[in-house]
Amino acid sequence: HCDEDKYVECNSVGGCRVLYCEYDLVWDDDRKACVPGAEEPPPSLGCSELCDNPCGVQEDIAAENFHFGYCLTDSMFSQCDEFGVCFAMDCPPGMYWDDGMKTCGMM
Protein backbone atom coordinates (compact mmCIF):
# COMPACT_ATOMS: atom_id res chain seq x y z
CA HIS A 1 0.00 0.00 0.00
CA CYS A 2 1.26 3.51 -0.70
CA ASP A 3 0.48 4.91 2.80
CA GLU A 4 3.27 4.01 5.21
CA ASP A 5 0.86 3.22 8.07
CA LYS A 6 -1.22 0.74 6.01
CA TYR A 7 -0.64 -2.65 4.45
CA VAL A 8 -2.61 -5.19 2.45
CA GLU A 9 -3.27 -8.64 3.93
CA CYS A 10 -4.47 -11.43 1.66
CA ASN A 11 -5.71 -14.88 2.60
CA SER A 12 -5.28 -18.24 0.88
CA VAL A 13 -8.55 -17.93 -1.05
CA GLY A 14 -7.68 -14.60 -2.66
CA GLY A 15 -9.48 -12.22 -0.31
CA CYS A 16 -7.52 -9.08 0.53
CA ARG A 17 -8.08 -6.13 2.86
CA VAL A 18 -6.26 -2.96 3.90
CA LEU A 19 -5.09 -2.95 7.53
CA TYR A 20 -3.57 -0.17 9.62
CA CYS A 21 -0.39 -0.29 11.67
CA GLU A 22 -0.92 0.62 15.34
CA TYR A 23 0.96 2.81 17.82
CA ASP A 24 2.58 5.15 15.31
CA LEU A 25 4.19 2.19 13.55
CA VAL A 26 4.97 2.13 9.84
CA TRP A 27 4.88 -0.76 7.38
CA ASP A 28 8.30 -2.26 6.59
CA ASP A 29 7.91 -4.31 3.41
CA ASP A 30 11.30 -6.01 3.86
CA ARG A 31 10.27 -7.33 7.28
CA LYS A 32 6.60 -7.75 6.26
CA ALA A 33 5.55 -6.17 9.57
CA CYS A 34 4.56 -2.88 11.16
CA VAL A 35 7.63 -1.51 12.89
CA PRO A 36 8.50 1.64 14.81
CA GLY A 37 9.95 4.49 12.80
CA ALA A 38 13.02 4.25 15.06
CA GLU A 39 15.33 1.23 14.85
CA GLU A 40 14.31 -0.23 18.21
CA PRO A 41 10.68 -0.61 19.31
CA PRO A 42 9.68 1.10 22.54
CA PRO A 43 9.42 -1.40 25.43
CA SER A 44 5.63 -1.05 25.53
CA LEU A 45 5.36 -2.47 22.00
CA GLY A 46 7.00 -5.79 22.81
CA CYS A 47 4.95 -8.75 23.92
CA SER A 48 4.64 -9.19 27.67
CA GLU A 49 7.22 -11.22 29.55
CA LEU A 50 4.20 -12.92 31.16
CA CYS A 51 3.41 -14.53 27.79
CA ASP A 52 5.38 -17.11 25.87
CA ASN A 53 6.79 -15.48 22.73
CA PRO A 54 4.92 -17.10 19.81
CA CYS A 55 7.44 -15.66 17.34
CA GLY A 56 10.57 -17.31 16.05
CA VAL A 57 9.16 -20.78 15.35
CA GLN A 58 10.82 -21.67 12.05
CA GLU A 59 7.78 -23.54 10.69
CA ASP A 60 5.58 -20.46 11.29
CA ILE A 61 8.15 -18.14 9.73
CA ALA A 62 8.45 -20.38 6.67
CA ALA A 63 4.64 -20.49 6.37
CA GLU A 64 4.47 -16.69 6.87
CA ASN A 65 2.26 -17.23 9.92
CA PHE A 66 2.94 -13.99 11.83
CA HIS A 67 -0.27 -13.34 13.81
CA PHE A 68 -1.24 -15.06 17.09
CA GLY A 69 -3.54 -14.56 20.04
CA TYR A 70 -2.22 -12.52 22.96
CA CYS A 71 -2.12 -14.30 26.31
CA LEU A 72 -3.30 -11.40 28.50
CA THR A 73 -6.46 -10.30 26.65
CA ASP A 74 -8.46 -11.20 23.57
CA SER A 75 -8.69 -7.53 22.59
CA MET A 76 -5.04 -7.73 21.48
CA PHE A 77 -2.90 -10.00 19.31
CA SER A 78 0.77 -10.74 18.80
CA GLN A 79 2.28 -9.70 15.47
CA CYS A 80 5.64 -11.27 14.64
CA ASP A 81 8.25 -10.43 12.07
CA GLU A 82 10.48 -12.92 10.28
CA PHE A 83 13.27 -12.26 12.77
CA GLY A 84 11.23 -13.51 15.76
CA VAL A 85 10.42 -10.05 17.14
CA CYS A 86 7.01 -9.90 18.84
CA PHE A 87 4.78 -6.81 18.80
CA ALA A 88 1.68 -6.53 21.02
CA MET A 89 -1.09 -5.03 18.89
CA ASP A 90 -4.56 -3.77 19.81
CA CYS A 91 -7.65 -4.85 17.95
CA PRO A 92 -9.87 -1.91 16.94
CA PRO A 93 -12.30 -0.82 19.69
CA GLY A 94 -15.12 -3.31 20.17
CA MET A 95 -13.31 -6.07 18.28
CA TYR A 96 -11.56 -9.19 19.57
CA TRP A 97 -8.89 -11.54 18.25
CA ASP A 98 -10.27 -14.57 16.38
CA ASP A 99 -7.42 -17.09 16.23
CA GLY A 100 -9.25 -19.30 13.73
CA MET A 101 -9.57 -16.41 11.28
CA LYS A 102 -6.22 -14.86 12.30
CA THR A 103 -7.82 -11.41 12.49
CA CYS A 104 -9.76 -9.12 14.81
CA GLY A 105 -13.51 -9.53 14.50
CA MET A 106 -16.80 -8.97 16.26
CA MET A 107 -17.80 -11.33 19.05
N, C-alpha and C positions, 0 to 999 in steps of 0.2 A: 504494500500500500504506500502511497506517496506521502501521507502524513506520518511523521516520526513516532507519534504516540499510538498508532493503530497498526494492526496486522490482519492478514486474512488466514483463517483456519478452515481447512477442508477435511472432510471425513472420507472414509473408504468407499462410499457410494456416490461421491461426486458433489455432495452438498458443501457449500462454502458460506462463510459469514465473516463480517468485519468485527474484530474485537479491539478493545482499548487496553493499553498498558495502564497499570495503576501506579499510584504514589510518585508521580512525576518521573516515571520510567520512560525510556524510549526503546523502540524496536531495534534490535541488532540482528540483521539478517545473517551474518556469519555465524552467530551463536544460536540463531532461531529462538530467541527469547527476548522478553522485555528486560532491560538492564538499566541501572542508574546511568545518568549522564557522566558521572565521575567514574573512575576506574574501579573503585571498591564500593560495594553496596553499603548503605548505612546499616548498623547492627539491627535496627528494627525491621529491616526487610528480610533478613534471614529466617529460616524456619526455626522454631523454638527448640531449645536443647531438651525440652521435655518430650519431644517427638522423635521417633526414629527418622533419620533422613532417608526419604524414599528415592533420592537421586543417586546416580552413580552406578546403578545396576546395569552391567554391560548389555544384557538382553533387552532392557527397556530403551537404552540409548540407541542400540542398533535398530530397534523397531520404531524409533522416534516417538516413544511413549513418555511424554514430559509433564503430564498433569496427573495429580493424585489428590485424594482427600487429605484434609488437614486434621491432625489428631485432636486439637483443642476445641474446634467448633466446626459445624457444617456450613457456616456462612463464609468460610474461607477455603482455599485450596492451596496445594503446593505446586509451584511451577518450577521445573528443573531446566537446566541447560545441558548441553552435551558434555560439559566438563564436570558434572556432578554437583553444581552449585544449586542450592535450594532457595527459592523465594516464596515467602508467605504472601498470598494474594487474597484480597477481599472479593467476594461475589458482589454484584450490584445490590443495592438495598432491596430487601424483600425476597431475595433469591438465595438458594442454597445449593451446595455442591451435590451433583448427581454423579456418583462414581461410575455407574453403568454407562451413562452417556458421555462421561468425561467433560462435563460442562456445568455451569451454574444454570439452575432452572427453578421453576416455581414448585412449591410443595403442594 
